[in-house]
Amino acid sequence: MAKLLPENFFIQKLEHYLREISLCFRMGANFNSGLRLAIATLKFHINNVLNIAQSANHLPPKSYQIQFGDYCTDLWLRTYTGDIFVLHEIFLECCYQIPKIWLQEASSIIDLGANIGITTLFFRAYFPNAKYVLVEPSTTNLSVLRRNISWLEKCNQAQVIAGAVSNYSGELRFSNTQWSWGGYIDPDSSEETIVRSYTMTEIIELSGLNKIDILKVDIEGAEKQLFSQPNEWLKNVKIIIAELHNQYSIEQFQKDLEPMGFTVIPPNPKYGNRMICALSPEVLNNQKELTTSR
């Protein structure tokens, strides 16, 4: 039996697309850039429905002049690979928003699974003085990522580490997917894509950071491998914001982090977090103090 769509499905879709188009014009540094980004957004959705441009996945990225708060930069996006989906998910849905009651300032942010750097640009609007460390294994994503954050690298605000986070140092097989955000570690992959693997201790040493205010984790199924091991480095982390995959449940995530004193908070409108977050004892104590003082 065919699945019936909700009565207001198409109205909701239309409203969502209109919100995306509105965002394009708000983000564009000028009308022309906003219009080009809006057209690219429509092209992505049309292709996603009709599947008419699979061969276009390999087209080079296009640049759009974008205004992020008080700064203007070129944003490079590939129209059909999912980059535009990621842009709207992060800037329209604000999925990586950190509630101010948890953290008002940040000086160090590590992005595991940095994709093409859009999350870093989102964080940069809120934490303009932070140092950003972006870890990304996909070579196709890395070329776009470096373009998007080159201006931050030039002023020593960003560092790119080409590789994947793992529980061991060495090499591993990496599988790419049709979508730019879907690549994952796969020991049984027949692909010849070999990437460097780093432990979190190595990443911290390479970055020169002695503390991590925000650890963003979107590593397509490797979260269990990362957090189920004894992790002394976690004592230097304030907030983890994570997307969990592959049956790694929020309950297991909490169990793995409990020894280091973290409390896992599911998406909660009470606080304003739209992703699963884990708060260190320091952040929880600060939250209690702020709440008490109000």
N, C-alpha and C positions, 0 to 999 in steps of 0.2 A: 504494500500500500504506500502510495506517495505521501511523503511528509508534508503536512499543511504548514504554510508560512503564517506567522502571526498576522492578525488583521491589519496592524499598522506597520508592517515590515518595511514597505516601500517608502512610507512617509519618514520613518526613522532613518533609512538609508539616505534619503534625499537631504534630510536635516544634517546628517553627519557630513555628507559631501560638501554642503554649503559652508559648514564650519571649517572644513579643510581649505576651501577656496578663500574664505575670509582670512585664515591664518597666512596663506600665501601672500596676500596683499599686505598684511601687517608686517610680515617678515621681510618683504622685498625692500631694498634700500631705495628703490624708485618704482614708479608704476610699471615700467617695462620689465624689470626683474620680477615683480610680483605677478604680472601677467604670464610670463614665461614659466614660472614655477606652477601657477594654477593650471596652465595647459599641460605641463608634464604630469601633474597629479591626475588630471582627467585621462590622459593617455595610459597611465599605469592602471587605473581602474577598468578602463575599457578593455585593455589587453588581459587583465586578470579574469574578466568575465568571458571574453570571447576566445582567449588563448590564441591570438593571431600574430604574436611577435616573439615567439620563443627564440628565433635566430637573432633577435635584437639584443639578447642578453649580453652579447659580447661587444656591443657598441661602447665606445669610450664615454667617460662621464662628461657631463656638461656643467659649466659653472654658472652660478646665480649669485648676484651681489645681494648680500643679506645684512640686515641690521639686527644685531643682538644687543639690546639695551643701548649702551653708550658707545658701542664699537661696530664697525662695518667691515665685512670680510667677504671673500669669495667662498661659496659653498659648492663643492663638487658632488654631483649625484648622477647615478646611472638610472635611467628612466624605468627600466623593466625588471631590475633584479631584486627589488624590495627596499632600496634605499629610501624611496619616497614614503613607503609605509612606515619605516623606522622614524623618519623625520616627524611625521604627524603623530605617531604614538608617543614620542618623547616630548615634543613641543606643544601639541594640542591636548593630549591626555595627561601630560605632566606626570608620567608614571614614575619618574625618579625624583619627584619632589621630596625633600627632606623637611619635615615639620620644624619650625623655628624653636619650638619648645624643647626639641632634642638637641639642635645644633644651630647656633647663630653665626658662627664663624668657622671656616675650615682653611687649613694651610697645606694639607696634603691629601690627595685623592688618588687611589689606584683603581683603574678600570680594567677588570679582567674580562676579555671578550669585547674589546673596544670597537669592533666593527669598523666603521669609517669615521669615528670620532664625534658623532652627533651628541652622544651623552656628555662627553667632555665639554662641548660647546654649551650645552644646557647648564651644566654645573658652573661653567665660567661666568654665566650671567648672574649667578648668586654668590659665587666665591671668586671674585676677580683677581685676588692675590695668591691663590693657592698654586701649588706645584702639582702637575698632573702626570701620572705615569700610565701609559696606555699599552696594554699587552694584547696582541692580536696575532693569531697563527696564519690566517689566510693571506696568501701572497696577493691575490686579486683585491682584497679589501685594503691591504697595507698601502698599495699605491695610491688609492683614493684617500685613505686616512692621512698619509703624510702631506698631501695637498691641503687637506682641510685644517690641519693644525700647524702648518709650517710657520705661520706668524707667531704662534706660541712657542715653538721651538727656537725661533730666532731670538726671542727675549728670555730664553732659558726657563720658560714656565712649563714646558712639556717635554717628556721623554718617551720615545717609542721603543718598546721591546718586541722584536719580531719572534714570536714563538707562542707556545701554549703553557699554561700553568698545569703542573702535575704533582704527584707525590714523589717523583724521582727526577733526577737530572739526566738528560741524555737526548734521545730522539724518539719520535713516535710517528705513527701514520695518521694522516688527517684526511677526512673525506669532505669534499665540497658538495653543495647542493645547488639546486636551481636558484634558491633564494640566498642573498648575500649574508643573511643573518643565521643560516641554518647549518653551517659547517660544524663538524664534530670530530672528536678523537675516536678512531676506529682501528683497533689492533688487527682486525681481520680484513681490512679494506684491501681491495686489489689495486687501488690507485697507487701511483708512485709518488704521491705527495708526502715527503718526509719533512717534518718541522722540528725545530729545537724545543725541548721541554725544559721548563725551569721549575724549581720548587719555589714556594713563597719566600723562603729564607733567602734564596738567590735573588729574587726580584727585589726584595727589600734592600739587600746589599748593593745591587746594581743602581738602585734609585738614590741611595744615600739617605733614605728617610729613617728617622728613629721613632716615628709614630705615624699612624694612618688614621686620619679623621673619618674618611669615608672609603669603604671597600665595596665597589660595585662588582657584582658577580653575575655574568650571563654567559656560561661556558657550555651550554647545550649538552648537559648530562654528566659532566665531570665534577659536579658539586659534591657528590658522595665521596669520590676519591679524594677531594681536597679537604673536606671537613671531618671525615671519619677517622683520620689519623691524629695522634697526639700533636698538638699545634701550639708550641710555646709562643710563636709569633703573634698569636691572637691577643696576647696581653697588651700589645701596642696598638690595637684597633679599637676605635670608638663605636662606629656604626657599620654594619654590613647591610647592604640592600641587594637582594638576590632574587633571581628567577630560577625556580627549581624545576627539574625535568626528570623523566625516566623513573617514575615511582619513588623518587627520593622525597619522602613526605615531609611536611612541616613538623610533624611529631619527631621524626628521625633527626631532622635538622636541629631541633631544640635539644634532643638528647645528646647530640655530638658537641653542642656548644656549651652545655650546662657546666662541664668541668672548669671552664674559663669564666663562669659567672654571667654569661650572656642570657638575656631574655628575648625570646622571639615574639614579634608582634605581627600578626597577619594583617592584610589590608584592612584599614579601619578608618571610617569617616570621622570618628571621634578625634583622632590625631591628625588625619589628613594624609597618611601614607597610602599609596596605591599599590605598593609592592610589599612583599614580605621583608621585614627588617629585623635585625638582631641588634640589641642595644647592650653596650658594656655596662658594668656597674657604675662607672663614672658618669655616663650619660643619664642613667636612671636616677642617680643621686642629684644631678643638676636639674633634672625635670621636677623632682620632688621639691627642691628648693624654690624653683620658679613658681610652681603651683602654690606653694605655701605663702610666698610673698605677695601673691595677687589678692 
